[in-house]
Amino acid sequence: MENLTASLSLQEQLAFWERRTEIMLERQRKYGQRPVRRMDGTAAKQ
């Protein structure tokens, strides 16, 4: 993962992580919170 982002400019890295976060949030909305809670204990505390 580091090799991929190392060749990008800072602005490109920010755009990459923003997009990645958007995709994660879309998946959470699509599939609901249950699968996320099972994999990650921090989600259950919210």
CHARMM internal coordinates of N, CA and C (Angstrom, degrees):
IC EDIT
DIST 1 N 1 CA 1.4623
DIST 1 CA 1 C 1.5272
ANGL 1 N 1 CA 1 C 110.47
DIST 1 C 2 N 1.3213
ANGL 1 CA 1 C 2 N 116.96
DIHE 1 N 1 CA 1 C 2 N -39.98
DIST 2 N 2 CA 1.4628
ANGL 1 C 2 N 2 CA 120.34
DIHE 1 CA 1 C 2 N 2 CA -178.94
DIST 2 CA 2 C 1.5254
ANGL 2 N 2 CA 2 C 111.15
DIHE 1 C 2 N 2 CA 2 C -64.36
DIST 2 C 3 N 1.3295
ANGL 2 CA 2 C 3 N 116.74
DIHE 2 N 2 CA 2 C 3 N -38.04
DIST 3 N 3 CA 1.4602
ANGL 2 C 3 N 3 CA 120.26
DIHE 2 CA 2 C 3 N 3 CA 179.98
DIST 3 CA 3 C 1.5239
ANGL 3 N 3 CA 3 C 111.12
DIHE 2 C 3 N 3 CA 3 C -62.84
DIST 3 C 4 N 1.3117
ANGL 3 CA 3 C 4 N 116.41
DIHE 3 N 3 CA 3 C 4 N -36.54
DIST 4 N 4 CA 1.4627
ANGL 3 C 4 N 4 CA 121.02
DIHE 3 CA 3 C 4 N 4 CA -178.99
DIST 4 CA 4 C 1.5192
ANGL 4 N 4 CA 4 C 110.91
DIHE 3 C 4 N 4 CA 4 C -65.47
DIST 4 C 5 N 1.3361
ANGL 4 CA 4 C 5 N 117.32
DIHE 4 N 4 CA 4 C 5 N -47.76
DIST 5 N 5 CA 1.4621
ANGL 4 C 5 N 5 CA 120.93
DIHE 4 CA 4 C 5 N 5 CA -175.25
DIST 5 CA 5 C 1.5244
ANGL 5 N 5 CA 5 C 112.01
DIHE 4 C 5 N 5 CA 5 C -80.07
DIST 5 C 6 N 1.3338
ANGL 5 CA 5 C 6 N 117.84
DIHE 5 N 5 CA 5 C 6 N -20.57
DIST 6 N 6 CA 1.4653
ANGL 5 C 6 N 6 CA 120.41
DIHE 5 CA 5 C 6 N 6 CA -177.51
DIST 6 CA 6 C 1.5236
ANGL 6 N 6 CA 6 C 111.49
DIHE 5 C 6 N 6 CA 6 C -64.90
DIST 6 C 7 N 1.3354
ANGL 6 CA 6 C 7 N 117.18
DIHE 6 N 6 CA 6 C 7 N -31.69
DIST 7 N 7 CA 1.4621
ANGL 6 C 7 N 7 CA 120.87
DIHE 6 CA 6 C 7 N 7 CA -177.83
DIST 7 CA 7 C 1.5272
ANGL 7 N 7 CA 7 C 112.11
DIHE 6 C 7 N 7 CA 7 C -82.44
DIST 7 C 8 N 1.3169
ANGL 7 CA 7 C 8 N 117.66
DIHE 7 N 7 CA 7 C 8 N -8.15
DIST 8 N 8 CA 1.4599
ANGL 7 C 8 N 8 CA 121.59
DIHE 7 CA 7 C 8 N 8 CA 179.96
DIST 8 CA 8 C 1.5224
ANGL 8 N 8 CA 8 C 110.54
DIHE 7 C 8 N 8 CA 8 C -93.16
DIST 8 C 9 N 1.3238
ANGL 8 CA 8 C 9 N 115.77
DIHE 8 N 8 CA 8 C 9 N 152.90
DIST 9 N 9 CA 1.4613
ANGL 8 C 9 N 9 CA 119.55
DIHE 8 CA 8 C 9 N 9 CA 173.30
DIST 9 CA 9 C 1.5232
ANGL 9 N 9 CA 9 C 109.00
DIHE 8 C 9 N 9 CA 9 C -71.70
DIST 9 C 10 N 1.3265
ANGL 9 CA 9 C 10 N 116.17
DIHE 9 N 9 CA 9 C 10 N 166.56
DIST 10 N 10 CA 1.4645
ANGL 9 C 10 N 10 CA 120.16
DIHE 9 CA 9 C 10 N 10 CA -178.73
DIST 10 CA 10 C 1.5250
ANGL 10 N 10 CA 10 C 110.84
DIHE 9 C 10 N 10 CA 10 C -58.74
DIST 10 C 11 N 1.3322
ANGL 10 CA 10 C 11 N 116.13
DIHE 10 N 10 CA 10 C 11 N -41.80
DIST 11 N 11 CA 1.4645
ANGL 10 C 11 N 11 CA 120.41
DIHE 10 CA 10 C 11 N 11 CA -179.69
DIST 11 CA 11 C 1.5290
ANGL 11 N 11 CA 11 C 110.83
DIHE 10 C 11 N 11 CA 11 C -62.79
DIST 11 C 12 N 1.3337
ANGL 11 CA 11 C 12 N 116.02
DIHE 11 N 11 CA 11 C 12 N -41.42
DIST 12 N 12 CA 1.4613
ANGL 11 C 12 N 12 CA 120.50
DIHE 11 CA 11 C 12 N 12 CA 179.02
DIST 12 CA 12 C 1.5265
ANGL 12 N 12 CA 12 C 111.08
DIHE 11 C 12 N 12 CA 12 C -66.37
DIST 12 C 13 N 1.3440
ANGL 12 CA 12 C 13 N 116.36
DIHE 12 N 12 CA 12 C 13 N -37.87
DIST 13 N 13 CA 1.4635
ANGL 12 C 13 N 13 CA 119.62
DIHE 12 CA 12 C 13 N 13 CA 177.84
DIST 13 CA 13 C 1.5175
ANGL 13 N 13 CA 13 C 110.69
DIHE 12 C 13 N 13 CA 13 C -62.85
DIST 13 C 14 N 1.3396
ANGL 13 CA 13 C 14 N 116.88
DIHE 13 N 13 CA 13 C 14 N -43.27
DIST 14 N 14 CA 1.4669
ANGL 13 C 14 N 14 CA 120.69
DIHE 13 CA 13 C 14 N 14 CA 179.49
DIST 14 CA 14 C 1.5202
ANGL 14 N 14 CA 14 C 110.52
DIHE 13 C 14 N 14 CA 14 C -61.05
DIST 14 C 15 N 1.3339
ANGL 14 CA 14 C 15 N 116.66
DIHE 14 N 14 CA 14 C 15 N -43.82
DIST 15 N 15 CA 1.4596
ANGL 14 C 15 N 15 CA 120.74
DIHE 14 CA 14 C 15 N 15 CA 179.59
DIST 15 CA 15 C 1.5289
ANGL 15 N 15 CA 15 C 110.38
DIHE 14 C 15 N 15 CA 15 C -63.32
DIST 15 C 16 N 1.3395
ANGL 15 CA 15 C 16 N 116.07
DIHE 15 N 15 CA 15 C 16 N -39.53
DIST 16 N 16 CA 1.4602
ANGL 15 C 16 N 16 CA 121.28
DIHE 15 CA 15 C 16 N 16 CA 179.77
DIST 16 CA 16 C 1.5257
ANGL 16 N 16 CA 16 C 111.07
DIHE 15 C 16 N 16 CA 16 C -61.76
DIST 16 C 17 N 1.3561
ANGL 16 CA 16 C 17 N 116.30
DIHE 16 N 16 CA 16 C 17 N -48.36
DIST 17 N 17 CA 1.4658
ANGL 16 C 17 N 17 CA 119.53
DIHE 16 CA 16 C 17 N 17 CA -178.13
DIST 17 CA 17 C 1.5197
ANGL 17 N 17 CA 17 C 111.52
DIHE 16 C 17 N 17 CA 17 C -70.00
DIST 17 C 18 N 1.3456
ANGL 17 CA 17 C 18 N 117.58
DIHE 17 N 17 CA 17 C 18 N -34.03
DIST 18 N 18 CA 1.4651
ANGL 17 C 18 N 18 CA 120.83
DIHE 17 CA 17 C 18 N 18 CA 176.22
DIST 18 CA 18 C 1.5178
ANGL 18 N 18 CA 18 C 110.08
DIHE 17 C 18 N 18 CA 18 C -60.94
DIST 18 C 19 N 1.3296
ANGL 18 CA 18 C 19 N 116.09
DIHE 18 N 18 CA 18 C 19 N -46.22
DIST 19 N 19 CA 1.4636
ANGL 18 C 19 N 19 CA 121.47
DIHE 18 CA 18 C 19 N 19 CA -179.28
DIST 19 CA 19 C 1.5246
ANGL 19 N 19 CA 19 C 110.15
DIHE 18 C 19 N 19 CA 19 C -63.44
DIST 19 C 20 N 1.3258
ANGL 19 CA 19 C 20 N 115.85
DIHE 19 N 19 CA 19 C 20 N -42.97
DIST 20 N 20 CA 1.4614
ANGL 19 C 20 N 20 CA 120.86
DIHE 19 CA 19 C 20 N 20 CA -179.03
DIST 20 CA 20 C 1.5286
ANGL 20 N 20 CA 20 C 110.42
DIHE 19 C 20 N 20 CA 20 C -62.26
DIST 20 C 21 N 1.3324
ANGL 20 CA 20 C 21 N 116.15
DIHE 20 N 20 CA 20 C 21 N -40.74
DIST 21 N 21 CA 1.4610
ANGL 20 C 21 N 21 CA 120.74
DIHE 20 CA 20 C 21 N 21 CA 178.44
DIST 21 CA 21 C 1.5189
ANGL 21 N 21 CA 21 C 110.57
DIHE 20 C 21 N 21 CA 21 C -65.86
DIST 21 C 22 N 1.3374
ANGL 21 CA 21 C 22 N 116.66
DIHE 21 N 21 CA 21 C 22 N -41.56
DIST 22 N 22 CA 1.4694
ANGL 21 C 22 N 22 CA 120.80
DIHE 21 CA 21 C 22 N 22 CA 177.91
DIST 22 CA 22 C 1.5227
ANGL 22 N 22 CA 22 C 110.59
DIHE 21 C 22 N 22 CA 22 C -57.78
DIST 22 C 23 N 1.3349
ANGL 22 CA 22 C 23 N 116.11
DIHE 22 N 22 CA 22 C 23 N -45.03
DIST 23 N 23 CA 1.4633
ANGL 22 C 23 N 23 CA 120.82
DIHE 22 CA 22 C 23 N 23 CA -179.11
DIST 23 CA 23 C 1.5260
ANGL 23 N 23 CA 23 C 110.34
DIHE 22 C 23 N 23 CA 23 C -62.36
DIST 23 C 24 N 1.3321
ANGL 23 CA 23 C 24 N 116.83
DIHE 23 N 23 CA 23 C 24 N -43.08
DIST 24 N 24 CA 1.4659
ANGL 23 C 24 N 24 CA 120.59
DIHE 23 CA 23 C 24 N 24 CA 178.64
DIST 24 CA 24 C 1.5217
ANGL 24 N 24 CA 24 C 111.21
DIHE 23 C 24 N 24 CA 24 C -60.66
DIST 24 C 25 N 1.3407
ANGL 24 CA 24 C 25 N 116.20
DIHE 24 N 24 CA 24 C 25 N -43.62
DIST 25 N 25 CA 1.4622
ANGL 24 C 25 N 25 CA 120.13
DIHE 24 CA 24 C 25 N 25 CA -179.18
DIST 25 CA 25 C 1.5201
ANGL 25 N 25 CA 25 C 110.94
DIHE 24 C 25 N 25 CA 25 C -66.77
DIST 25 C 26 N 1.3400
ANGL 25 CA 25 C 26 N 116.95
DIHE 25 N 25 CA 25 C 26 N -38.45
DIST 26 N 26 CA 1.4654
ANGL 25 C 26 N 26 CA 120.57
DIHE 25 CA 25 C 26 N 26 CA 177.38
DIST 26 CA 26 C 1.5220
ANGL 26 N 26 CA 26 C 110.44
DIHE 25 C 26 N 26 CA 26 C -61.28
DIST 26 C 27 N 1.3391
ANGL 26 CA 26 C 27 N 116.13
DIHE 26 N 26 CA 26 C 27 N -42.81
DIST 27 N 27 CA 1.4651
ANGL 26 C 27 N 27 CA 120.28
DIHE 26 CA 26 C 27 N 27 CA 179.43
DIST 27 CA 27 C 1.5231
ANGL 27 N 27 CA 27 C 110.85
DIHE 26 C 27 N 27 CA 27 C -62.49
DIST 27 C 28 N 1.3430
ANGL 27 CA 27 C 28 N 116.82
DIHE 27 N 27 CA 27 C 28 N -41.83
DIST 28 N 28 CA 1.4642
ANGL 27 C 28 N 28 CA 120.48
DIHE 27 CA 27 C 28 N 28 CA 179.65
DIST 28 CA 28 C 1.5215
ANGL 28 N 28 CA 28 C 110.40
DIHE 27 C 28 N 28 CA 28 C -61.16
DIST 28 C 29 N 1.3390
ANGL 28 CA 28 C 29 N 116.16
DIHE 28 N 28 CA 28 C 29 N -43.37
DIST 29 N 29 CA 1.4683
ANGL 28 C 29 N 29 CA 119.38
DIHE 28 CA 28 C 29 N 29 CA 179.06
DIST 29 CA 29 C 1.5197
ANGL 29 N 29 CA 29 C 110.53
DIHE 28 C 29 N 29 CA 29 C -64.65
DIST 29 C 30 N 1.3349
ANGL 29 CA 29 C 30 N 116.11
DIHE 29 N 29 CA 29 C 30 N -40.63
DIST 30 N 30 CA 1.4567
ANGL 29 C 30 N 30 CA 121.03
DIHE 29 CA 29 C 30 N 30 CA -175.78
DIST 30 CA 30 C 1.5239
ANGL 30 N 30 CA 30 C 111.24
DIHE 29 C 30 N 30 CA 30 C -66.87
DIST 30 C 31 N 1.3290
ANGL 30 CA 30 C 31 N 116.58
DIHE 30 N 30 CA 30 C 31 N -45.05
DIST 31 N 31 CA 1.4614
ANGL 30 C 31 N 31 CA 120.87
DIHE 30 CA 30 C 31 N 31 CA -172.72
DIST 31 CA 31 C 1.5208
ANGL 31 N 31 CA 31 C 113.48
DIHE 30 C 31 N 31 CA 31 C -99.89
DIST 31 C 32 N 1.3287
ANGL 31 CA 31 C 32 N 116.63
DIHE 31 N 31 CA 31 C 32 N -3.58
DIST 32 N 32 CA 1.4581
ANGL 31 C 32 N 32 CA 118.86
DIHE 31 CA 31 C 32 N 32 CA -179.47
DIST 32 CA 32 C 1.5176
ANGL 32 N 32 CA 32 C 111.63
DIHE 31 C 32 N 32 CA 32 C 83.85
DIST 32 C 33 N 1.3260
ANGL 32 CA 32 C 33 N 116.39
DIHE 32 N 32 CA 32 C 33 N 176.35
DIST 33 N 33 CA 1.4587
ANGL 32 C 33 N 33 CA 121.02
DIHE 32 CA 32 C 33 N 33 CA -173.08
DIST 33 CA 33 C 1.5328
ANGL 33 N 33 CA 33 C 113.06
DIHE 32 C 33 N 33 CA 33 C -86.95
DIST 33 C 34 N 1.3277
ANGL 33 CA 33 C 34 N 118.57
DIHE 33 N 33 CA 33 C 34 N -19.00
DIST 34 N 34 CA 1.4650
ANGL 33 C 34 N 34 CA 120.16
DIHE 33 CA 33 C 34 N 34 CA -172.97
DIST 34 CA 34 C 1.5299
ANGL 34 N 34 CA 34 C 114.17
DIHE 33 C 34 N 34 CA 34 C -57.70
DIST 34 C 35 N 1.3473
ANGL 34 CA 34 C 35 N 119.33
DIHE 34 N 34 CA 34 C 35 N -49.00
DIST 35 N 35 CA 1.4698
ANGL 34 C 35 N 35 CA 118.60
DIHE 34 CA 34 C 35 N 35 CA -179.09
DIST 35 CA 35 C 1.5281
ANGL 35 N 35 CA 35 C 112.32
DIHE 34 C 35 N 35 CA 35 C -62.82
DIST 35 C 36 N 1.3278
ANGL 35 CA 35 C 36 N 116.71
DIHE 35 N 35 CA 35 C 36 N -34.81
DIST 36 N 36 CA 1.4621
ANGL 35 C 36 N 36 CA 120.98
DIHE 35 CA 35 C 36 N 36 CA -179.66
DIST 36 CA 36 C 1.5219
ANGL 36 N 36 CA 36 C 109.97
DIHE 35 C 36 N 36 CA 36 C -66.15
DIST 36 C 37 N 1.3367
ANGL 36 CA 36 C 37 N 116.66
DIHE 36 N 36 CA 36 C 37 N -44.03
DIST 37 N 37 CA 1.4713
ANGL 36 C 37 N 37 CA 120.39
DIHE 36 CA 36 C 37 N 37 CA 179.70
DIST 37 CA 37 C 1.5208
ANGL 37 N 37 CA 37 C 111.21
DIHE 36 C 37 N 37 CA 37 C -60.11
DIST 37 C 38 N 1.3282
ANGL 37 CA 37 C 38 N 116.24
DIHE 37 N 37 CA 37 C 38 N -39.24
DIST 38 N 38 CA 1.4519
ANGL 37 C 38 N 38 CA 119.80
DIHE 37 CA 37 C 38 N 38 CA -176.68
DIST 38 CA 38 C 1.5343
ANGL 38 N 38 CA 38 C 110.75
DIHE 37 C 38 N 38 CA 38 C -64.74
DIST 38 C 39 N 1.3340
ANGL 38 CA 38 C 39 N 116.54
DIHE 38 N 38 CA 38 C 39 N -38.60
DIST 39 N 39 CA 1.4572
ANGL 38 C 39 N 39 CA 119.98
DIHE 38 CA 38 C 39 N 39 CA -177.09
DIST 39 CA 39 C 1.5229
ANGL 39 N 39 CA 39 C 112.05
DIHE 38 C 39 N 39 CA 39 C -80.93
DIST 39 C 40 N 1.3407
ANGL 39 CA 39 C 40 N 117.09
DIHE 39 N 39 CA 39 C 40 N -35.02
DIST 40 N 40 CA 1.4609
ANGL 39 C 40 N 40 CA 120.55
DIHE 39 CA 39 C 40 N 40 CA -172.10
DIST 40 CA 40 C 1.5206
ANGL 40 N 40 CA 40 C 109.88
DIHE 39 C 40 N 40 CA 40 C -127.64
DIST 40 C 41 N 1.3217
ANGL 40 CA 40 C 41 N 117.06
DIHE 40 N 40 CA 40 C 41 N 114.59
DIST 41 N 41 CA 1.4656
ANGL 40 C 41 N 41 CA 121.44
DIHE 40 CA 40 C 41 N 41 CA -176.95
DIST 41 CA 41 C 1.5129
ANGL 41 N 41 CA 41 C 113.82
DIHE 40 C 41 N 41 CA 41 C -63.89
DIST 41 C 42 N 1.3376
ANGL 41 CA 41 C 42 N 117.93
DIHE 41 N 41 CA 41 C 42 N -25.14
DIST 42 N 42 CA 1.4598
ANGL 41 C 42 N 42 CA 119.99
DIHE 41 CA 41 C 42 N 42 CA -176.53
DIST 42 CA 42 C 1.5227
ANGL 42 N 42 CA 42 C 111.25
DIHE 41 C 42 N 42 CA 42 C -67.74
DIST 42 C 43 N 1.3301
ANGL 42 CA 42 C 43 N 117.41
DIHE 42 N 42 CA 42 C 43 N -28.52
DIST 43 N 43 CA 1.4634
ANGL 42 C 43 N 43 CA 120.32
DIHE 42 CA 42 C 43 N 43 CA -178.56
DIST 43 CA 43 C 1.5287
ANGL 43 N 43 CA 43 C 111.16
DIHE 42 C 43 N 43 CA 43 C -67.32
DIST 43 C 44 N 1.3352
ANGL 43 CA 43 C 44 N 116.63
DIHE 43 N 43 CA 43 C 44 N -29.64
DIST 44 N 44 CA 1.4639
ANGL 43 C 44 N 44 CA 120.39
DIHE 43 CA 43 C 44 N 44 CA -176.66
DIST 44 CA 44 C 1.5249
ANGL 44 N 44 CA 44 C 112.11
DIHE 43 C 44 N 44 CA 44 C -70.63
DIST 44 C 45 N 1.3303
ANGL 44 CA 44 C 45 N 117.22
DIHE 44 N 44 CA 44 C 45 N -23.77
DIST 45 N 45 CA 1.4677
ANGL 44 C 45 N 45 CA 120.64
DIHE 44 CA 44 C 45 N 45 CA -175.72
DIST 45 CA 45 C 1.5260
ANGL 45 N 45 CA 45 C 112.94
DIHE 44 C 45 N 45 CA 45 C -76.14
DIST 45 C 46 N 1.3173
ANGL 45 CA 45 C 46 N 116.83
DIHE 45 N 45 CA 45 C 46 N -21.43
DIST 46 N 46 CA 1.4689
ANGL 45 C 46 N 46 CA 120.78
DIHE 45 CA 45 C 46 N 46 CA -175.47
DIST 46 CA 46 C 1.5107
ANGL 46 N 46 CA 46 C 112.40
DIHE 45 C 46 N 46 CA 46 C -65.83
END
COOR INIT
IC SEED 1 N 1 CA 1 C
IC BUILD
